[in-house]
Amino acid sequence: MISRSLPRRTISFLAGLALALPLWLAPAHADPSKYPQFAQQKPAENIKPEFIGIDELVRQLKAGAKPVIVDVRTAEEFRDAHILSAVSAPLAEFKDYMGSMPRDRLLVLY
């Protein structure tokens, strides 16, 4: 009898993908209770944020956009896990980073 089993590495990857997929597809919602000092703030008059979902971001990436992805969580949360190529600019210190943010590229904050 010929065995046609998948390599163990492939099975591990597929199992991990199956476990992670529901987390990836689940809607992400910011928890304002973690950042009460920012929850009620309004952006400056000259800043017009546009809220997009992951599907729109993927569409823009496929169209060739090269956004700057900014992780505004704490430095500890960033160290634990973050999007590849994201830069860390914790929300509590975000004003310090504003001057270094490019104005000619899409900024994606998460």
Buried (B, 14 or more C-beta within 10 A) or exposed (E): EEEEEEEEEEEEEEEEEEEEEEEEEEEEEEEEEEBEEEEEEEEEEEEEEEEEEEEEBEEBEEEEEEBBBBBBBBEEBBEEEBEEEBBBBBBEEBEEBEEEBEEEEBEBBB
